Amino acid sequence: MSAVNERKTADAIIVGGGVHGASAAYCLAKSGVDVVLFEREYLSSGGSGRSAAGLRQHFGTEVNCRLAKYNLECFPTLEDELGGEHKLEFTQWGYLWIAYTDESKAQLEKNVALQQGLDIPSENLTPQEIKRRWPYIDVNRMIGGAFCARDGHINPHALTMAYGRAAQKLGARVRTYAPVERLLASGDRIKGVVAAGEEWSAPRVLLTAGPWSTPLAATVGVDLPVTPERHNLLVTEPIEPFECPMTLCLDDGAYFKQVPNGSFFFGRDDQDEPKVFESGNSAKFLEGVTKSVLQRIPSLKGVRVVHQWSGPYDVTPDHQAIIDWAPVEGLWINCGWSGHGLQFGPSGGRLAKEMFFGERTFADIRNFRLSRFAEGDLVIEPAFI
Ligand SMILES: Cc1cc2nc3c(=O)[nH]c(=O)nc-3n(C[C@H](O)[C@H](O)[C@H](O)COP(=O)(O)OP(=O)(O)OC[C@H]3O[C@@H](n4cnc5c(N)ncnc54)[C@H](O)[C@@H]3O)c2cc1C
């Protein structure tokens, strides 16, 4: 909520306080931009806070590999950069992909070749090598894998909060429990937003509202092909940490990993889950995910489940993000991360700042342009879960 006499103008308004909105607020405020961020609930209450927070450089398209590499370079020093108030729990226990079919194995090998060409230290592993490094993983029927030891984990709430706090310290106004009802345009130029019942004006508005970006963009006639898709996660009681890497199966989309407090996360892609914004619980998920994961790490049998959560992916037809200026002048968009966007938080902020100032972006993000859907020029990200 705003104070009665508060100035309701800004250089830039950000809609959505997930990791991308908070990082953008930080980067813009650091560059002296007068910025206001509106978040409908609390920071990280959307996909960011529901994330498994795996950080990986294993992608199958160059743009994602390059950006992921940049982000992995940012994470080790980010806690200090953002003031140290929030412990980010950054760990590098690695990220292991496993394959049970020739098709998946071939895809992993293709991805690793791309990554190695970009100086990402990924490697192909045989089931025997996997067994040797992680004896607790059952390699029965497994035919191959890919591993990157520099990949890891971060606490997604702390990351988003840390960005929000650092932005505030630099003068950004962060308004939580302040939903944006609609965007405001005059002709084909953005004018501001209506937030918590009040009109705010700004010549630039950044939309970082995850899947909710679609209905918000529609309020100024912009069509985004971004749809919600519910994904679940299960959390176990903490057990003795043995630095189990994120282990993910390309064939059935099931994954598990240990986080620094010792808990395990289990997740699984299930295309039968409802395509909705709302979170919810599904017994089918619990049954399916435990069955898949316990086959791969049988020693976890008997570990107690302490909770389950779900959240929406913001999915595009090619599983690539949209980072671009919209057809409405002054409106720019960063959404559509299709389930792998948390790790791109630092680059999201940097790109937002570069685009605001009309600078050349540090990475080639042509694949993320909005017009690609109308042009039918899609480059599909194959490392999608
Ligand atoms: C189960 C699960 C596992 C995942 N695992 C990983 C992973 O391992 N690694 C990874 O990198 N990514 C993962 N992701 C994906 C990742 O969480 C998202 O891609 C990323 O967090 C998107 O961040 P964002 O800032 O774009 O959007 P969000 O975090 O969704 O933020 C959007 C924000 O906008 C707010 N909002 C909505 N409407 C309004 C409004 N009208 N006014 C104001 N604010 C509004 C929402 O409340 C929300 O806080 C996972 C996601 C899920 C659900």
The ligand as a Tripos MOL2 file, in Angstrom:
@<TRIPOS>MOLECULE
LIG
   53    58     1     0     0
SMALL
NO_CHARGES

@<TRIPOS>ATOM
      1 C1          7.9550  -27.2410   -8.6970 C.3       1 LIG1
      2 C2          8.8690  -26.2910   -9.4260 C.ar      1 LIG1
      3 C3         10.2140  -26.6170   -9.5570 C.ar      1 LIG1
      4 C4         11.0800  -25.7470  -10.2220 C.ar      1 LIG1
      5 N1         12.4190  -26.0480  -10.2500 N.ar      1 LIG1
      6 C5         13.2980  -25.1860  -10.8100 C.ar      1 LIG1
      7 C6         14.6950  -25.4520  -10.7650 C.ar      1 LIG1
      8 O1         15.1310  -26.4640  -10.2400 O.2       1 LIG1
      9 N2         15.5290  -24.5180  -11.3050 N.ar      1 LIG1
     10 C7         15.0700  -23.3670  -11.8870 C.ar      1 LIG1
     11 O2         15.8820  -22.5700  -12.3570 O.2       1 LIG1
     12 N3         13.7550  -23.1030  -11.9400 N.ar      1 LIG1
     13 C8         12.8670  -23.9780  -11.4220 C.ar      1 LIG1
     14 N4         11.5120  -23.7110  -11.4580 N.ar      1 LIG1
     15 C9         11.0430  -22.5810  -12.2570 C.3       1 LIG1
     16 C10        11.2580  -21.2740  -11.5460 C.3       1 LIG1
     17 O3         10.6920  -21.3280  -10.2790 O.3       1 LIG1
     18 C11        10.6370  -20.1400  -12.3680 C.3       1 LIG1
     19 O4         11.0090  -20.2570  -13.7320 O.3       1 LIG1
     20 C12        11.1170  -18.7770  -11.8720 C.3       1 LIG1
     21 O5         11.0470  -18.7180  -10.4790 O.3       1 LIG1
     22 C13        10.2940  -17.6980  -12.5010 C.3       1 LIG1
     23 O6         10.5800  -16.4850  -11.8470 O.3       1 LIG1
     24 P1          9.8050  -15.1730  -12.2300 P.3       1 LIG1
     25 O7         10.3410  -14.0920  -11.4080 O.co2     1 LIG1
     26 O8          9.8040  -15.0180  -13.7110 O.co2     1 LIG1
     27 O9          8.2670  -15.5220  -11.8860 O.3       1 LIG1
     28 P2          7.5540  -15.7940  -10.4910 P.3       1 LIG1
     29 O10         8.4790  -16.2550   -9.4500 O.co2     1 LIG1
     30 O11         6.3650  -16.6430  -10.7950 O.co2     1 LIG1
     31 O12         7.1030  -14.3560  -10.0610 O.3       1 LIG1
     32 C14         5.9830  -13.7310  -10.5710 C.3       1 LIG1
     33 C15         5.3970  -12.9060   -9.4560 C.3       1 LIG1
     34 O13         4.3690  -12.0710   -9.9730 O.3       1 LIG1
     35 C16         3.4020  -11.9260   -8.9630 C.3       1 LIG1
     36 N5          2.1550  -11.4610   -9.5430 N.ar      1 LIG1
     37 C17         1.2500  -12.1770  -10.2410 C.ar      1 LIG1
     38 N6          0.2230  -11.3850  -10.6090 N.ar      1 LIG1
     39 C18         0.4980  -10.1640  -10.1310 C.ar      1 LIG1
     40 C19        -0.2070   -8.9240  -10.1710 C.ar      1 LIG1
     41 N7         -1.3880   -8.8130  -10.7760 N.pl3     1 LIG1
     42 N8          0.3520   -7.8420   -9.5670 N.ar      1 LIG1
     43 C20         1.5610   -7.9390   -8.9470 C.ar      1 LIG1
     44 N9          2.2540   -9.0960   -8.8610 N.ar      1 LIG1
     45 C21         1.7230  -10.1760   -9.4600 C.ar      1 LIG1
     46 C22         3.2970  -13.3160   -8.3660 C.3       1 LIG1
     47 O14         2.7130  -13.3050   -7.0800 O.3       1 LIG1
     48 C23         4.7630  -13.7580   -8.3620 C.3       1 LIG1
     49 O15         5.3960  -13.4880   -7.1360 O.3       1 LIG1
     50 C24        10.6070  -24.5590  -10.8000 C.ar      1 LIG1
     51 C25         9.2540  -24.2140  -10.6640 C.ar      1 LIG1
     52 C26         8.3940  -25.0640   -9.9910 C.ar      1 LIG1
     53 C27         6.9410  -24.7000   -9.8550 C.3       1 LIG1
@<TRIPOS>BOND
     1     1     2 1
     2     2     3 ar
     3     2    52 ar
     4     3     4 ar
     5     4     5 ar
     6     4    50 ar
     7     5     6 ar
     8     6     7 ar
     9     6    13 1
    10     7     8 2
    11     7     9 ar
    12     9    10 ar
    13    10    11 2
    14    10    12 ar
    15    12    13 ar
    16    13    14 ar
    17    14    15 1
    18    14    50 ar
    19    15    16 1
    20    16    17 1
    21    16    18 1
    22    18    19 1
    23    18    20 1
    24    20    21 1
    25    20    22 1
    26    22    23 1
    27    23    24 1
    28    24    25 2
    29    24    26 1
    30    24    27 1
    31    27    28 1
    32    28    29 2
    33    28    30 1
    34    28    31 1
    35    31    32 1
    36    32    33 1
    37    33    34 1
    38    33    48 1
    39    34    35 1
    40    35    36 1
    41    35    46 1
    42    36    37 ar
    43    36    45 ar
    44    37    38 ar
    45    38    39 ar
    46    39    40 ar
    47    39    45 ar
    48    40    41 1
    49    40    42 ar
    50    42    43 ar
    51    43    44 ar
    52    44    45 ar
    53    46    47 1
    54    46    48 1
    55    48    49 1
    56    50    51 ar
    57    51    52 ar
    58    52    53 1
@<TRIPOS>SUBSTRUCTURE
     1 LIG1         1 GROUP 0 **** ****
